[in-house]
Amino acid sequence: LEEAAFQLQQIFRIDISIALNILGIESMRAGHCRAAFTCFKLAADRGYSKAQFNVGLCYEHGRGTEKDLEKAGFYYCQAASSRHPMAQYRYARYLLQHSPGSFWHRHDKAVALLERAAEAGITEAQAYLGVFYLRGQQPQEKRGLKYLLQAADSGDAQSRYHVGVCYEQGLGVQQNLAEALRQYRQSAGAGNRQARERLRA
């Protein structure tokens, strides 16, 4: 009976958190940012990862509350620890750009989170890793191209442009100008300004 009661409490807690998060999303869509933030925060403090991610977004962009990158990082970290893929991406970016502490410790943790988010299909993480590996202190061109291709195949025009650059310059792949042109055309067709300029050049 104790186990059954505990399970019911858990279900009730999760259901309320889901409802609060949905109410927060609807409030945000209606332009009621403060009410949305309150709902997200209540659900986040109950441990609901989707709400923790939404609280992080609110703090990062100053929606419904004061902008506070440190608090955004805290809530992204909470959601990331529950394997929320988009939170893993956002927290990784926070670690690389804003977090205090040892650079290499932050760097290694951020890369691991980006890898997990990319594997979960987060296009932004794939695109970020692609450029990160191409332009890092110790470039890993083949690895970078792999992630850029994943992001490009998910419809990211900027990554498609970078794939074109790889083929044009022979980064991680054999140089192939015809393939570079094909990639630039696809990227330009999807509205990428850099690809249009590269085609004119």
N, C-alpha and C positions, 0 to 999 in steps of 0.2 A: 504493500500500500504506500509506503514511503516513497519508493521508486516511482510509482504511478503518479503520486502527487507532485514529485519533483519534475517529471516529464510534462505534466499539465502546466506547471508554473513556467517552464521553459517555452512551451508553445504559446502561452498567453503573452509572455514577454516579447517573443519574436513577432507575434501578430500585431501587437500594439506598435512595435518599432516600425514594421512594414507600413502600417496605416499612417503613422506620423510622417514617415518619409514621403509617402504618396501625397499626403496633405501639403507637405512642404513644397513638392514639385508643382502641384496645382496652384499653390499660392504664389510661387515664383513666376509661373506663366501668366498669372493675373496681375503681376506687377506689385504684389504685396511682399516685398523683400524681407521686411522685419518679421512678419508672421512666418514666412518660409524658414528663415534662419532659426526661429524659436522651435519650430517643429523638427527641423533637422537636428538641432542640438539635443533635444529631448531624446530622440531616437539614437543619436550617436552616443550619448552618455549611458544608454542601455546596452551598448556594444554592437550596434548594427553597422556593419562595414559600409554599406551603401550610403547611409546617413553620415557616417564619419567622413567619407569622401566628399559629400555635398557640403558639410561644414568647412572642410578644407578649401573648397572652391569659394565659399562665401568669404572666408578670411583672406584668401589670395586676391580676390577681385574687389573686396569691400562691398559686398552685396548683403544688405540687411544688418551689417555690423561694420565696425571699423576695420580697415585693411590692416592685417597683421601677418606677415610672412612666417614668423616663428610659430604662431598658433596654427597657421595653415600646414606647416611642416609637421607639427605634432599630430594633427588629425589625419593627414595623409599617411604618416607612419603607422598610426593605429589601424587604418583600413588596409594598408599594404601588408601588415603582419597577419591579416585574415585572408591574404591572397587575393585582394581586389586588384585586378590587373591594371586598371587605369590609375589607381592610387599608387601602385608600384612605379609606374612611369612618372607621375607627378612628384612623388617623394624622391625618386632618383634625381630628377632635375633640381629639386630643392637642395639636395645634398651637394650637387656639383656647383650650384650657383650662389647659395646663400648660407649654408650651414657652417657654423664654426667648427674648429677641431682640426685634426691632422688631415692633410690633403689626401694622402695615399689611402688612409683608412676609409675616408668618405668616397674616394674614387672607386675603390674595390667594391664597396657595398652598393654604390650607385650602379655600377656596371652589371653586377649580379641581378639587381632589381630590373634594370632595363632588359636584360636577357630574358628574364621570366615573363615580363610584360610582352616582349616581342614574340615569344613562343606562344603566348595566349592569344596572339593575333591583333595586338594593339598597333595599328598602323603608325601612330606617332612615335612609338618606341622603336619600331623597325627603321623609320626614317632617321630618327635621332642617332641610333646606333650606326647606321650606314655612314653618315657623315663623320661621326665620332671616330670610327675605325679608319676612315680614309685620311682624316686630318689630324689624328692624334699624335702625341709625341713619338710614339713608335707605331707608324701606320701599318695596318693589316688590311691591305687592299682587297684581297679575295673575300675576306670576312665582311668588309664594308659593302662590297658589291652584292653579296648574298642578301644582306638586309635591305639594301636599296631596291633590289629586284622584288623582294617580298612586299615592300611598301608600294612600289610602282604597280604591282599586280593587284593591289587592293584599291587602286585608283588615285594614288598620290602623285599629282603632276610634277611637283618639285623633285620627288625621288626619281621619276622618269627622266627628268632633265639631268640629274646627277648620273644616272646610268649612261646617258648619252655622253657625258664628260668622260666617264670611265672608258667607253669604247673609243672615243676620239683620242684620248691620251694614253691608252693602253694601261689603265690602272686596274690590276686584278684580273685582267683579261687581255687576250691578244688584240692589238690595235686593229680597228675595223671601222673605217670612215663611213661606209655604206650603212652599217648598223647604227653608228652614232647619229647619222641623219634620220634614220627611221625612228629612233628614240626621241630625238628633238621634235620631229613632226608630231608624234603622238602627244608629247608634253605640250607643245604649242597648241595643238587641237583641243586640249583640255584647259586652255587658258593661261598657260605659264608664259609670263613676259620674258624671262631670261632665255627660254628656249626659242621664242620668236626672234629675239636679238641675235642669238647664236646662229640661227638659220640665215639671217640676213648677212651676217659676217662671213 
